[in-house]
């Protein structure tokens, strides 16, 4: 039996209240400045222009004067490292495989939500080579922190099915877990974080046995909690609250809620990714048709970039220069959760981290509904599930390893099961996985 079966249904309204978060003034020189508290609740709907978003998020002139200039030809990732000393994705470049995954077959694992199955695709031939039953409503296939297991999140089945990535087959019986919509791992590998969306909980579990250690109720202020990313130092995480139009900030050390950030009355935040410099967080909003830009440390909104209809999944390029944005292509059919959308005018937008603006858009001829996925290990392909189209899309990212997104395009569609969702491309470069469809660090 699961530790706790889902018991709290999604609600059709949002809580009106927010929270206050502390802001800390940095010590200057030898003078110790006392901490002050400020309110960081943003209520702007977030429909700034791309130009205003970039300006709002840009460093001040005085800061820019002190920043070292990147070397000629340096990528945005290298430039970010030069200005902040940080490159979040430095260990996930092409070819940087852990010995753990080096011999794993290059497959794509596709959870078919409506069928309760996983389809397995050979990356080289782009053909489905197998399919097997897992549990009811599989939402995502998630690499474990130690890269040794791929976990299928059987949401309605209240279980996690283990796949052995060395064989591409199920590795044993499903493990009972309450309401596993999504799954993440703390950066130090100490805990698995099961995102129990219907229960509005984040359950901290043993990363191997999945035994429950601590259940954090993020409350009705975070109705529809579903996607997560992590700060550079691993001290906090930010999760999206789809049905509340908010974000929630989590103290990972104490496993407590630090506060909430309102993104606007009509917002429905989805995927979330931190930029290579570890400063700005990108939040896909399927109701606002673009991405919010968030200062994670201050927990404030600093801009918005419009991309396309029903903005959903976010994936950094293999070289850390670009962010691939999956626009699922639907028009909102109702303002009541879970915000149903209809339509198939999907595309992929490419945002340059250096300018925080769209530099390319890849349409799907004839229409499509791209959702969740990831980038191939060499950076040349972007794989996305077609949520309402029952296919998997494979995009050429353009140029050598995605260096020229202007040349990117759809390569093919691969028929799979019904309602494919959070597919995983495996193996991935990186030292460890933070979860979802392969957030590698």
Buried (B, 14 or more C-beta within 10 A) or exposed (E): EBBBEBEBEBBEEBBEEBBEBEBEEEEEEEEEEEEEEEEBBBEEBBBBEBEEBBEBBBEEEEEEEEEEEBEEEBBBBBBBBBBBEBBBBBBBBBEBBBEBBEEBBBBBBBBBBEBBBBBBBBBEEBEBEEBBEBBBBBBBBBBBBBBBBBBBBBBBBBBBBBBBBBEBEBBEEBBBBBBBBBBBBBBEBBBBBBBBBBBBBBBBBEBEEBEBBEBBBBBBBBBBBBBBBBBBEBEBBBBBBBBBBBBBBBBBEEBEBBBBBBBBEBBBBBBBBBBBBBBBBBBBBBBBBBBBBBBBBEBBBBBBBBBBBBBBBBBBBBBBBBBBBBBBBBEBEEEEBEBEBEBBBBBBBBBBBBEBBBBBBBBBEEBBBBBBBBBBBBBBBBBBBBBBBBBBBBBBBBBEBBBEBEEBBBBEBBEBBEBBBBBBBBBBBBEBBBBBBBBBB
